[in-house]
């Protein structure tokens, strides 16, 4: 029963809290800019309003266009449920970092195919940019995963979290891997400086152009998936690089502490992201390779430094 309760919390809590995290980021950014900002619960109202509307489909939309929002949301949701957010108790999902990266890639491909399915110019534009970003971001993410695997001798997230929580000291390689994952997360979630989620300018938008033809409940599922992906990356960074307080057993007290600290880490990550996005501007599309190339460089340097240090002992 305890394992079942943990699984239910792992599945339900991210979907419930992801819109709140997005609302918190929007509120903080508005306050930093001297504005009142939307209410914290506004993302819930937006999702509920979209769910009540009937989707409008193009006459040439295929089954792929209709099914992509469900498949993309399911892939991101499954990846989120596999992350040990507040406990390392095995959930029986059998997913590691490589599988999670594969699920995120599957969600990207489904939305990219749906963006090209109707045949609009904006859909093709957003899809080409999205796939370009993915082609540059995925190598950096896998190189960073290699660095972490060399430290923990495993790509399973529970093993990785336990290995780093036992103390591995201050390592330059881990700092470089953190930098690479943070930069990849900004690109994958469509945040500044790669994309601005608050704009609909056709010359700069990436994710919005790809899903411009969606409406109603389909658009609600896509928006919820984007919110879940943001919560996923923040939770992934928290469980790997700040694994303090994560419960190692199924004791109720340890689970409660782990859950509370996970919520604090999400709030701290949202605050840091809001401050960062307020302080910088969006970069030009032609500079995306430079940004993600730096992430790849960080990952490669982290792997090389760790490999050399381990073989010099």
Backbone bond lengths (Angstrom), bond angles and torsions (degrees), N, CA, C in turn:
res aa  C-N    CA-C-N  psi(-1)  N-CA   C-N-CA  omega(-1)  CA-C   N-CA-C  phi
1 X - - - 1.462 - - 1.522 110.89 -
2 X 1.345 117.21 -36.32 1.464 119.49 179.08 1.517 111.18 -65.73
3 X 1.339 116.66 -43.23 1.462 120.01 178.26 1.525 110.99 -63.26
4 X 1.348 117.00 -38.34 1.455 120.29 178.10 1.526 111.03 -65.51
5 X 1.345 116.29 -40.54 1.471 119.72 178.72 1.525 111.05 -64.78
6 X 1.346 116.99 -40.05 1.467 120.54 177.72 1.521 110.40 -62.97
7 X 1.327 116.71 -41.99 1.461 120.51 179.58 1.524 111.09 -63.74
8 X 1.331 116.68 -40.88 1.470 119.99 178.73 1.524 110.65 -63.59
9 X 1.342 116.36 -43.16 1.467 119.53 179.10 1.526 110.66 -64.29
10 X 1.337 116.98 -41.61 1.462 120.99 179.40 1.523 111.65 -62.52
11 X 1.325 117.35 -31.32 1.457 120.93 -179.56 1.522 112.59 -84.78
12 X 1.319 116.59 -39.80 1.465 120.47 -172.11 1.526 111.96 -86.90
13 X 1.342 117.06 -43.22 1.467 120.26 -173.97 1.527 113.39 -57.93
14 X 1.346 120.55 -45.82 1.468 118.60 179.74 1.521 113.20 -61.57
15 X 1.345 117.38 -41.88 1.464 119.91 -179.78 1.519 111.79 -65.91
16 X 1.330 117.26 -31.28 1.455 120.87 179.50 1.525 111.30 -79.04
17 X 1.331 117.33 -37.56 1.460 121.19 -173.38 1.525 113.54 -89.17
18 X 1.333 118.40 -20.83 1.463 120.38 -177.31 1.530 112.64 -59.04
19 X 1.347 120.45 -46.43 1.467 118.25 176.21 1.527 113.29 -62.61
20 X 1.338 117.11 -33.66 1.457 119.63 177.82 1.522 111.22 -66.15
21 X 1.332 117.32 -37.98 1.458 120.99 176.64 1.525 110.66 -62.84
22 X 1.325 117.23 -43.18 1.461 120.58 177.07 1.522 111.14 -62.72
23 X 1.321 117.11 -42.05 1.465 120.06 177.13 1.515 112.57 -63.77
24 X 1.335 117.17 -36.75 1.460 120.76 177.73 1.520 110.99 -64.30
25 X 1.331 117.03 -43.75 1.467 120.62 179.80 1.520 110.46 -63.15
26 X 1.321 117.19 -44.31 1.469 120.12 179.15 1.524 111.04 -63.15
27 X 1.318 116.81 -39.43 1.466 120.23 -179.53 1.518 110.96 -65.92
28 X 1.317 117.59 -44.69 1.463 120.82 -179.24 1.527 110.62 -64.96
29 X 1.332 117.17 -42.29 1.458 119.86 179.11 1.528 110.89 -62.62
30 X 1.312 116.59 -40.53 1.465 119.30 178.30 1.527 111.37 -64.28
31 X 1.309 117.00 -41.88 1.474 120.34 178.89 1.521 111.04 -64.09
32 X 1.326 117.16 -40.57 1.457 120.48 179.20 1.528 111.67 -65.74
33 X 1.322 117.29 -26.54 1.463 121.87 178.54 1.521 112.74 -91.97
34 X 1.326 116.65 5.15 1.454 120.80 177.33 1.515 114.23 80.94
35 X 1.338 117.99 19.26 1.449 121.46 179.26 1.532 109.79 -111.77
36 X 1.312 114.24 165.79 1.460 119.52 -179.22 1.525 111.28 -74.61
37 X 1.308 115.85 -43.63 1.451 120.11 176.74 1.515 113.18 84.02
38 X 1.332 116.50 163.46 1.472 120.65 178.67 1.522 111.06 -73.82
39 X 1.329 117.16 161.15 1.481 119.60 176.26 1.525 110.99 -64.16
40 X 1.324 115.37 157.34 1.463 119.93 179.68 1.521 112.04 -61.23
41 X 1.324 116.93 -31.82 1.463 120.91 -176.40 1.523 112.77 -91.37
42 X 1.317 118.05 9.01 1.458 120.09 -178.35 1.529 113.14 -60.89
43 X 1.362 120.62 -38.61 1.473 118.88 176.85 1.517 113.34 -58.82
44 X 1.341 118.59 -35.17 1.454 120.35 176.75 1.523 110.58 -64.27
45 X 1.325 116.71 -41.97 1.467 120.18 179.37 1.522 111.13 -65.09
46 X 1.332 116.61 -39.49 1.463 119.66 178.75 1.530 111.09 -64.29
47 X 1.324 116.54 -43.37 1.466 119.71 179.13 1.533 111.29 -65.22
48 X 1.336 116.58 -41.12 1.465 119.85 178.93 1.531 111.03 -65.17
49 X 1.340 117.27 -38.97 1.463 120.60 178.67 1.528 110.66 -64.84
50 X 1.323 117.35 -42.25 1.456 120.10 179.32 1.529 111.89 -68.16
51 X 1.324 117.49 -35.81 1.456 120.35 -179.64 1.522 111.86 -66.37
52 X 1.331 117.36 -27.25 1.462 120.62 179.49 1.527 112.37 -79.11
53 X 1.317 117.57 -14.78 1.460 120.85 -177.00 1.525 110.93 -92.08
54 X 1.303 114.69 146.71 1.461 120.09 177.18 1.522 109.46 -82.79
55 X 1.326 118.36 131.46 1.476 119.75 -179.90 1.525 111.81 -67.55
56 X 1.311 115.45 141.62 1.460 122.17 176.21 1.529 107.76 -102.38
57 X 1.313 116.18 122.61 1.461 121.52 -174.65 1.526 109.98 -111.77
58 X 1.321 115.06 143.86 1.453 120.25 174.25 1.529 109.47 -68.13
59 X 1.323 116.64 153.00 1.467 120.34 -174.94 1.522 111.73 -66.93
60 X 1.349 117.13 -23.03 1.468 119.70 -179.85 1.519 112.72 -103.01
61 X 1.346 118.47 14.42 1.463 121.74 179.01 1.520 110.05 -71.89
62 X 1.321 116.38 133.56 1.458 121.30 -178.22 1.531 110.29 -95.57
63 X 1.335 114.87 -176.57 1.466 120.32 177.80 1.518 111.35 -63.85
64 X 1.333 117.05 -27.52 1.457 120.13 179.22 1.518 111.18 -65.55
65 X 1.322 116.12 -40.27 1.464 119.90 179.18 1.525 110.68 -64.16
66 X 1.319 117.08 -37.21 1.467 120.81 -179.85 1.526 112.28 -74.68
67 X 1.321 117.10 -34.65 1.462 120.03 -174.45 1.509 115.21 -91.31
68 X 1.343 117.36 -16.39 1.465 120.24 -176.67 1.526 113.35 -59.28
69 X 1.352 120.33 -43.66 1.480 118.33 179.19 1.516 113.49 -59.22
70 X 1.333 117.57 -38.16 1.462 120.83 179.90 1.534 110.63 -70.13
71 X 1.319 116.95 -43.65 1.457 119.56 179.73 1.516 112.81 -66.62
72 X 1.343 117.70 -41.16 1.464 120.93 179.72 1.525 110.79 -65.66
73 X 1.333 116.77 -44.49 1.465 119.43 178.31 1.529 111.03 -63.60
74 X 1.330 117.79 -41.23 1.453 120.44 179.36 1.517 112.51 -63.31
75 X 1.342 117.41 -39.65 1.460 120.32 179.92 1.529 111.12 -66.22
76 X 1.323 116.98 -45.09 1.469 120.20 179.49 1.523 110.46 -66.32
77 X 1.324 116.90 -40.35 1.468 121.00 -179.70 1.524 110.63 -63.79
78 X 1.325 117.94 -42.33 1.467 120.73 178.44 1.523 110.94 -65.13
79 X 1.328 117.31 -40.09 1.465 120.20 177.72 1.523 110.71 -64.41
80 X 1.324 116.84 -39.30 1.461 120.39 179.34 1.529 110.98 -65.89
81 X 1.327 117.32 -38.66 1.467 120.70 -179.16 1.516 112.24 -67.59
82 X 1.339 118.08 -20.87 1.465 121.53 -178.52 1.520 112.72 -85.00
83 X 1.319 118.38 -8.61 1.462 121.15 -178.62 1.527 109.26 -83.98
84 X 1.329 119.24 129.03 1.472 121.23 177.48 1.521 111.01 -74.23
85 X 1.304 115.92 80.09 1.460 120.52 -174.32 1.529 112.39 -68.20
86 X 1.345 117.03 -43.50 1.462 119.73 -177.65 1.520 113.13 -130.41
87 X 1.335 118.23 -5.39 1.455 121.13 177.63 1.517 109.27 -152.79
88 X 1.334 115.53 150.41 1.456 121.28 177.31 1.527 111.79 -98.16
89 X 1.325 117.82 8.74 1.456 120.93 177.58 1.519 108.75 -62.45
90 X 1.318 116.77 129.52 1.451 121.47 -175.64 1.522 110.99 -62.62
91 X 1.329 115.58 134.85 1.455 121.14 178.64 1.524 112.40 -100.43
92 X 1.335 116.40 -1.00 1.455 119.42 178.98 1.514 114.89 76.33
93 X 1.337 118.13 12.53 1.458 120.54 -179.90 1.519 112.20 -81.00
94 X 1.336 117.37 -25.03 1.449 120.58 177.41 1.520 114.01 67.20
95 X 1.330 118.21 29.92 1.453 121.86 -178.05 1.521 110.20 -106.74
96 X 1.325 116.02 140.28 1.452 120.60 174.85 1.522 108.02 -121.60
97 X 1.338 116.25 -169.37 1.459 120.17 -176.60 1.522 112.22 -62.54
98 X 1.309 116.89 -37.32 1.465 119.90 -179.41 1.528 110.42 -67.17
99 X 1.337 117.25 -41.70 1.459 120.37 178.13 1.524 111.24 -65.30
100 X 1.339 116.74 -38.06 1.463 119.67 178.32 1.528 110.46 -64.81
101 X 1.329 116.75 -41.99 1.469 119.79 176.20 1.527 110.73 -62.36
102 X 1.336 117.13 -36.71 1.456 120.40 177.37 1.520 112.77 -65.75
103 X 1.337 117.23 -40.01 1.461 120.69 177.60 1.529 111.20 -64.95
104 X 1.315 117.03 -40.79 1.464 119.92 177.04 1.525 110.84 -64.49
105 X 1.336 116.47 -38.09 1.452 119.60 175.82 1.527 111.97 -65.28
106 X 1.335 117.26 -37.07 1.461 120.92 177.05 1.519 111.19 -62.85
107 X 1.333 117.01 -43.16 1.469 120.58 177.86 1.527 111.10 -61.51
108 X 1.335 116.26 -40.40 1.464 119.87 179.22 1.526 111.38 -64.48
109 X 1.318 116.74 -42.45 1.459 120.61 -178.03 1.532 110.92 -66.13
110 X 1.334 116.76 -40.24 1.468 119.72 179.41 1.523 111.21 -61.54
111 X 1.324 116.83 -45.41 1.462 119.67 179.60 1.521 111.41 -69.09
112 X 1.325 117.10 -34.62 1.462 119.88 178.26 1.526 110.91 -65.65
113 X 1.326 117.25 -43.02 1.467 120.28 177.57 1.527 111.17 -65.01
114 X 1.340 115.89 -38.40 1.462 118.87 177.81 1.520 111.53 -67.16
115 X 1.335 117.34 -33.74 1.456 120.07 178.23 1.510 112.64 -65.24
116 X 1.334 117.33 -30.40 1.465 120.94 178.85 1.524 112.99 -91.46
117 X 1.331 116.89 -10.16 1.458 119.98 -172.02 1.524 112.07 -65.60
118 X 1.328 117.77 -41.96 1.460 121.02 -176.37 1.518 111.33 -76.30
119 X 1.327 116.83 -28.74 1.450 120.24 176.38 1.511 115.34 91.20
120 X 1.331 117.97 20.62 1.459 120.54 178.25 1.527 109.85 -82.59
121 X 1.325 115.52 158.59 1.465 119.78 -179.08 1.518 111.48 -69.44
122 X 1.339 117.51 -39.29 1.461 120.26 -179.81 1.523 111.26 -66.87
123 X 1.336 116.50 -37.30 1.460 119.06 177.79 1.513 112.18 -63.02
124 X 1.331 116.41 -43.11 1.462 119.57 176.91 1.508 112.70 -65.61
125 X 1.357 116.44 -37.98 1.463 120.51 178.55 1.524 111.01 -63.36
126 X 1.333 116.45 -49.05 1.466 119.91 -179.81 1.516 111.95 -65.06
127 X 1.336 117.12 -38.03 1.460 120.25 179.67 1.522 111.57 -64.94
128 X 1.328 117.04 -43.99 1.463 119.78 179.53 1.522 111.32 -61.96
129 X 1.315 116.83 -41.07 1.466 119.71 178.78 1.525 111.03 -68.82
130 X 1.323 116.94 -40.21 1.463 120.48 -179.92 1.528 111.45 -63.61
131 X 1.309 117.23 -43.71 1.456 120.23 -179.49 1.529 111.11 -70.60
132 X 1.323 117.25 -32.39 1.462 119.55 175.12 1.518 110.69 -64.03
133 X 1.331 116.01 -45.14 1.465 120.20 178.10 1.527 110.38 -62.82
134 X 1.341 116.80 -42.23 1.461 119.59 179.34 1.520 112.75 -63.94
135 X 1.332 116.58 -39.51 1.463 120.07 179.26 1.520 112.02 -65.36
136 X 1.333 117.24 -28.29 1.457 120.49 178.55 1.533 112.11 -88.26
137 X 1.335 116.64 -30.39 1.460 120.22 -175.02 1.529 112.71 -82.58
138 X 1.320 117.61 -36.33 1.466 120.13 -175.82 1.529 113.11 -63.10
139 X 1.351 120.71 -42.74 1.474 118.26 176.35 1.522 112.83 -60.48
140 X 1.328 117.20 -39.48 1.466 119.71 178.18 1.520 111.04 -64.24
141 X 1.336 116.92 -39.07 1.465 120.20 179.36 1.528 110.97 -66.23
142 X 1.319 118.02 -42.60 1.471 120.53 -178.72 1.530 111.44 -69.54
143 X 1.320 117.40 -34.26 1.462 119.11 176.13 1.531 110.22 -66.67
144 X 1.336 116.99 -40.37 1.467 119.95 176.62 1.526 110.73 -64.10
145 X 1.337 117.37 -38.12 1.466 121.19 175.98 1.528 110.41 -62.18
146 X 1.321 117.01 -37.76 1.463 120.41 177.71 1.518 111.14 -62.69
147 X 1.329 116.58 -40.30 1.465 120.05 177.23 1.516 111.18 -60.82
148 X 1.334 116.46 -46.41 1.461 120.22 179.66 1.525 111.01 -65.13
149 X 1.331 116.99 -37.30 1.467 119.76 179.60 1.519 111.87 -65.97
150 X 1.326 117.57 -33.18 1.463 120.28 177.65 1.527 111.26 -67.70
151 X 1.327 116.21 -28.59 1.467 119.64 178.84 1.526 110.87 -76.89
152 X 1.333 116.52 -48.49 1.467 120.78 -174.34 1.520 113.36 -94.79
153 X 1.354 117.76 -7.21 1.460 122.44 -176.86 1.526 111.39 58.03
154 X 1.325 116.35 31.73 1.454 121.65 179.25 1.522 108.54 -167.07
155 X 1.329 115.82 151.83 1.459 120.72 173.42 1.522 111.96 -104.95
156 X 1.336 117.20 1.53 1.465 120.77 176.09 1.521 109.13 -72.90
157 X 1.313 116.42 130.07 1.465 119.94 -174.96 1.529 113.62 -63.19
158 X 1.344 120.51 -41.72 1.474 117.94 176.41 1.524 113.01 -58.98
159 X 1.344 117.33 -43.56 1.467 120.63 178.38 1.525 111.07 -64.98
160 X 1.311 116.09 -39.69 1.463 119.96 179.80 1.517 111.09 -65.96
161 X 1.325 116.20 -41.84 1.465 119.82 179.24 1.522 111.39 -65.14
162 X 1.334 116.91 -42.74 1.464 120.24 179.25 1.524 111.18 -65.38
163 X 1.335 117.58 -40.24 1.461 120.63 -178.88 1.527 111.27 -64.94
164 X 1.313 117.36 -41.12 1.464 119.91 -179.28 1.519 112.11 -77.14
165 X 1.338 117.83 -27.88 1.461 119.72 178.85 1.520 112.00 -73.72
166 X 1.337 117.84 -21.66 1.459 120.69 178.21 1.521 112.55 -77.19
167 X 1.309 116.91 -9.84 1.459 120.28 175.45 1.513 112.46 99.15
168 X 1.310 116.76 110.97 1.459 121.50 177.74 1.525 110.82 -117.67
169 X 1.347 115.68 5.70 1.455 119.33 179.58 1.520 112.00 78.83
170 X 1.312 115.00 176.46 1.459 120.75 177.75 1.523 109.17 -81.60
171 X 1.309 115.89 119.40 1.456 121.04 -177.85 1.516 109.45 -126.60
172 X 1.313 115.26 132.59 1.460 120.25 177.48 1.521 110.41 -63.76
173 X 1.330 116.35 -34.77 1.461 120.24 -178.44 1.525 111.39 -62.40
174 X 1.336 118.03 -39.81 1.461 120.81 178.69 1.523 111.04 -68.67
175 X 1.332 117.30 -36.87 1.464 119.95 176.82 1.529 110.81 -64.16
176 X 1.327 117.21 -39.68 1.457 120.41 177.60 1.531 111.06 -68.05
177 X 1.332 117.04 -39.07 1.463 119.78 176.71 1.523 110.67 -64.57
178 X 1.323 117.29 -39.00 1.462 120.57 176.62 1.520 110.80 -61.75
179 X 1.329 117.08 -45.04 1.455 119.98 177.99 1.518 112.28 -60.22
180 X 1.331 116.97 -40.83 1.463 120.41 179.23 1.525 111.60 -64.80
181 X 1.342 117.04 -44.19 1.465 120.27 -178.58 1.516 110.90 -67.21
182 X 1.336 117.93 -38.67 1.467 120.65 178.33 1.523 110.73 -63.14
183 X 1.314 117.44 -42.86 1.465 120.48 -179.99 1.527 110.81 -67.35
184 X 1.330 117.14 -39.14 1.461 120.34 176.13 1.522 110.50 -64.84
185 X 1.334 117.37 -39.61 1.460 120.68 179.37 1.523 111.54 -62.17
186 X 1.327 117.27 -40.23 1.465 120.09 177.44 1.520 111.33 -61.89
187 X 1.333 115.87 -39.95 1.461 119.39 -179.61 1.521 111.43 -71.85
188 X 1.334 117.07 -42.54 1.458 120.61 -175.99 1.526 112.61 -70.43
189 X 1.313 117.44 -31.82 1.464 120.92 -178.60 1.523 113.09 -92.68
190 X 1.334 117.50 0.05 1.456 120.19 177.33 1.508 113.74 68.69
191 X 1.315 117.00 39.68 1.461 120.74 179.16 1.527 109.96 -100.16
192 X 1.320 115.20 165.65 1.458 120.94 174.51 1.534 108.08 -63.90
193 X 1.340 119.12 137.34 1.469 129.57 14.45 1.531 115.50 -93.28
194 X 1.345 119.04 0.92 1.459 120.04 -178.93 1.526 110.96 -76.97
195 X 1.300 117.54 -50.63 1.458 122.54 -177.43 1.524 108.52 -141.97
196 X 1.313 116.02 154.50 1.457 121.66 178.08 1.522 108.28 -110.42
197 X 1.339 118.80 109.31 1.468 119.84 -176.79 1.518 113.62 -68.50
198 X 1.329 118.19 -10.78 1.463 121.17 -177.65 1.521 112.85 -95.64
199 X 1.314 118.63 1.58 1.459 120.84 -176.38 1.521 111.28 -114.87
200 X 1.319 115.82 155.15 1.454 122.31 174.73 1.521 110.42 -127.64
201 X 1.331 116.67 27.57 1.452 120.82 177.22 1.525 109.18 -71.60
202 X 1.325 116.88 120.55 1.456 120.40 -170.67 1.517 113.82 -65.51
203 X 1.331 117.83 -21.68 1.452 119.82 -178.65 1.527 112.92 -79.95
204 X 1.321 117.98 -16.21 1.461 120.73 -174.97 1.524 113.91 -120.08
205 X 1.329 118.72 -23.52 1.461 119.22 -172.87 1.527 110.69 -72.55
206 X 1.329 114.72 147.43 1.456 121.88 179.59 1.526 109.54 -114.73
207 X 1.320 116.11 -67.75 1.460 120.45 -178.19 1.526 111.51 -65.42
208 X 1.324 117.06 -41.86 1.457 120.48 -177.88 1.524 111.55 -64.05
209 X 1.330 117.92 -36.92 1.466 120.46 178.75 1.513 111.34 -66.32
210 X 1.333 116.31 -34.40 1.462 120.64 -177.39 1.524 111.92 -69.70
211 X 1.324 118.23 -30.81 1.470 121.92 -176.16 1.519 111.23 -113.02
212 X 1.328 117.12 22.96 1.461 120.86 -174.68 1.524 112.43 -65.15
213 X 1.330 118.36 -25.94 1.459 121.77 -177.33 1.524 113.19 -84.08
214 X 1.312 117.92 -4.91 1.466 120.49 -177.74 1.523 111.06 -86.63
215 X 1.316 115.09 152.21 1.461 121.58 178.41 1.525 108.50 -154.90
216 X 1.312 115.58 171.34 1.453 120.77 175.18 1.518 113.06 62.92
217 X 1.328 115.87 -142.08 1.465 120.21 -175.94 1.523 111.97 -67.20
218 X 1.325 117.77 -28.07 1.460 119.70 176.39 1.530 110.76 -63.00
219 X 1.316 116.27 -43.66 1.461 119.83 178.15 1.526 110.86 -67.25
220 X 1.331 117.43 -34.45 1.463 120.27 176.82 1.524 111.00 -62.40
221 X 1.326 117.16 -42.05 1.465 120.51 178.52 1.521 111.27 -64.33
222 X 1.329 116.56 -39.31 1.467 119.65 179.02 1.523 110.67 -66.95
223 X 1.326 116.98 -42.82 1.463 120.22 178.74 1.525 110.99 -63.96
224 X 1.320 117.45 -41.56 1.468 120.48 177.32 1.521 110.78 -63.86
225 X 1.331 117.46 -38.10 1.452 120.36 176.75 1.517 112.49 -63.48
226 X 1.345 117.31 -39.99 1.465 120.55 177.08 1.521 111.24 -64.92
227 X 1.327 117.28 -39.47 1.464 120.51 177.06 1.519 111.10 -65.80
228 X 1.328 116.30 -40.31 1.464 120.45 177.82 1.522 111.75 -64.44
229 X 1.327 117.05 -37.99 1.458 119.91 179.78 1.522 110.85 -64.88
230 X 1.334 117.04 -38.82 1.463 119.72 176.31 1.520 110.98 -63.15
231 X 1.347 117.02 -45.81 1.463 120.27 177.34 1.524 111.05 -63.63
232 X 1.336 117.18 -33.43 1.465 121.32 179.19 1.526 111.01 -62.92
233 X 1.318 117.28 -49.03 1.462 119.47 -177.61 1.525 111.30 -67.24
234 X 1.319 117.89 -39.02 1.465 119.42 176.96 1.518 110.88 -64.60
235 X 1.335 117.32 -40.45 1.467 120.60 178.17 1.521 111.07 -68.10
236 X 1.333 117.30 -37.29 1.458 120.80 179.07 1.526 111.13 -64.24
237 X 1.321 116.13 -44.98 1.469 119.95 178.01 1.518 110.43 -64.03
238 X 1.341 116.82 -39.31 1.463 120.44 -178.44 1.524 111.74 -67.27
239 X 1.344 117.10 -43.54 1.468 118.67 -175.41 1.522 112.23 -73.81
240 X 1.342 117.91 -23.36 1.461 120.03 -179.86 1.518 111.95 -89.50
241 X 1.332 117.01 -48.85 1.457 120.40 -171.20 1.525 113.34 -98.83
242 X 1.320 118.35 -16.40 1.473 121.33 173.55 1.531 108.58 -133.20
243 X 1.336 117.55 67.35 1.469 120.30 -173.92 1.526 114.26 -81.52
244 X 1.329 117.05 17.85 1.457 120.04 -176.28 1.524 110.53 -69.44
245 X 1.325 115.00 134.71 1.455 120.91 174.83 1.509 115.26 86.48
246 X 1.328 118.59 -3.48 1.466 119.95 178.99 1.529 109.04 -70.59
247 X 1.328 116.10 129.20 1.461 121.07 -176.03 1.522 110.61 -69.01
248 X 1.328 115.42 135.70 1.459 120.69 178.41 1.522 112.49 -99.56
249 X 1.315 117.57 -5.36 1.457 121.37 177.79 1.522 108.30 -139.90
250 X 1.324 115.50 -175.27 1.461 121.01 -176.06 1.517 112.58 -99.43
251 X 1.320 118.10 23.35 1.452 120.42 176.79 1.536 110.01 -68.62
252 X 1.331 118.18 134.71 1.474 120.16 -176.48 1.525 113.29 -58.08
253 X 1.335 117.68 -39.70 1.465 119.76 -179.16 1.522 111.01 -64.89
254 X 1.344 116.46 -44.43 1.461 119.99 179.29 1.527 111.31 -64.51
255 X 1.337 116.77 -38.84 1.463 120.19 178.39 1.525 111.42 -65.27
256 X 1.331 116.59 -40.01 1.467 119.89 179.68 1.523 110.87 -65.49
257 X 1.335 116.53 -42.03 1.471 119.66 178.31 1.525 110.28 -64.56
258 X 1.328 116.28 -44.39 1.458 119.43 179.35 1.519 112.35 -61.77
259 X 1.333 117.05 -40.30 1.459 120.91 179.29 1.525 111.09 -65.93
260 X 1.337 116.51 -43.06 1.461 119.45 178.65 1.517 112.98 -63.94
261 X 1.344 116.39 -42.19 1.464 119.41 178.85 1.524 111.61 -67.73
262 X 1.344 117.34 -33.91 1.460 119.32 176.28 1.532 111.06 -62.36
263 X 1.326 116.31 -41.53 1.466 119.29 178.11 1.526 110.98 -63.92
264 X 1.340 116.66 -39.68 1.469 119.64 177.41 1.530 111.34 -64.60
265 X 1.328 117.03 -39.15 1.462 120.42 179.24 1.526 110.64 -65.76
266 X 1.334 116.99 -40.15 1.456 119.87 176.42 1.521 111.22 -61.77
267 X 1.329 116.24 -43.86 1.460 119.90 179.30 1.526 111.37 -64.26
268 X 1.333 116.58 -41.09 1.467 120.06 178.19 1.526 110.99 -65.35
269 X 1.331 117.21 -40.77 1.458 120.18 176.70 1.514 112.02 -64.08
270 X 1.334 117.24 -40.30 1.457 120.12 176.58 1.511 112.43 -64.24
271 X 1.333 117.27 -39.17 1.458 121.31 177.16 1.517 111.14 -64.00
272 X 1.344 117.09 -46.12 1.464 120.28 179.48 1.522 111.03 -62.58
273 X 1.326 117.56 -39.82 1.462 120.86 179.75 1.520 111.12 -66.18
274 X 1.331 117.23 -41.58 1.465 120.35 179.39 1.525 111.52 -64.03
275 X 1.327 116.68 -42.33 1.472 119.89 178.80 1.521 110.51 -65.09
276 X 1.323 116.76 -41.80 1.464 120.56 -179.42 1.527 111.14 -64.51
277 X 1.325 117.34 -44.88 1.455 120.25 -178.55 1.520 112.07 -67.93
278 X 1.308 117.60 -28.42 1.455 120.53 177.93 1.522 111.54 -74.60
279 X 1.316 116.37 -28.45 1.467 120.33 -174.00 1.518 113.19 -85.83
280 X 1.351 118.94 -17.62 1.460 120.32 -176.53 1.520 109.56 -123.49
281 X 1.324 115.26 171.02 1.453 122.12 178.91 1.519 110.08 -112.46
282 X 1.308 115.74 162.27 1.457 120.76 177.75 1.531 109.59 -71.30
283 X 1.309 115.83 138.12 1.460 119.69 179.78 1.525 110.69 -87.70
284 X 1.308 115.95 164.34 1.449 121.61 178.38 1.524 110.53 -70.79
285 X 1.328 115.13 155.23 1.461 120.55 -177.53 1.525 111.05 -60.39
286 X 1.318 117.10 -35.74 1.458 120.22 -175.98 1.532 112.51 -73.32
287 X 1.323 117.39 -7.05 1.460 120.07 178.31 1.525 112.22 -99.57
288 X 1.336 117.57 0.53 1.461 120.00 177.52 1.526 112.45 -57.61
289 X 1.343 119.11 -43.45 1.481 118.26 178.97 1.520 113.21 -61.06
290 X 1.336 117.99 -33.04 1.463 119.78 177.85 1.523 111.02 -66.72
291 X 1.324 116.60 -42.64 1.460 121.19 -179.46 1.528 110.96 -64.23
292 X 1.326 116.83 -50.49 1.463 120.35 -178.51 1.521 111.42 -75.00
293 X 1.330 117.17 -25.19 1.462 119.07 172.29 1.511 111.74 -65.08
294 X 1.344 116.53 -35.97 1.465 119.96 175.18 1.527 110.84 -65.27
295 X 1.348 117.07 -37.62 1.466 119.94 176.47 1.528 110.82 -63.15
296 X 1.326 116.83 -42.38 1.465 120.42 176.86 1.518 111.11 -63.38
297 X 1.314 116.70 -39.49 1.467 120.17 178.51 1.521 110.97 -63.80
298 X 1.321 117.61 -41.79 1.463 121.21 177.29 1.532 110.41 -59.42
299 X 1.337 116.16 -45.51 1.455 119.30 -179.79 1.516 112.65 -63.53
300 X 1.331 116.99 -42.72 1.471 120.67 179.66 1.524 110.38 -64.89
301 X 1.331 117.41 -45.15 1.467 120.27 179.19 1.522 111.24 -62.89
302 X 1.333 116.93 -39.48 1.457 119.26 177.71 1.511 112.32 -62.39
303 X 1.336 116.90 -42.44 1.464 120.36 178.47 1.519 111.58 -65.73
304 X 1.332 117.00 -42.82 1.470 120.76 -178.55 1.521 110.62 -66.15
305 X 1.332 117.57 -45.83 1.463 120.58 -180.00 1.520 111.32 -61.40
306 X 1.335 116.73 -42.34 1.468 120.00 -179.18 1.523 110.40 -68.05
307 X 1.301 117.87 -41.68 1.460 121.14 -179.62 1.535 110.46 -63.71
308 X 1.333 116.47 -42.54 1.464 119.90 -179.76 1.526 110.71 -66.91
309 X 1.343 116.64 -43.67 1.461 119.76 -178.70 1.519 112.09 -64.54
310 X 1.337 117.54 -35.11 1.464 119.88 -179.99 1.535 111.46 -71.74
311 X 1.310 117.51 -29.95 1.460 119.84 -177.69 1.521 112.90 -92.88
312 X 1.339 117.01 -5.00 1.464 119.67 175.58 1.516 112.22 -91.52
313 X 1.347 116.46 -9.42 1.462 119.21 -178.71 1.542 110.16 -75.07
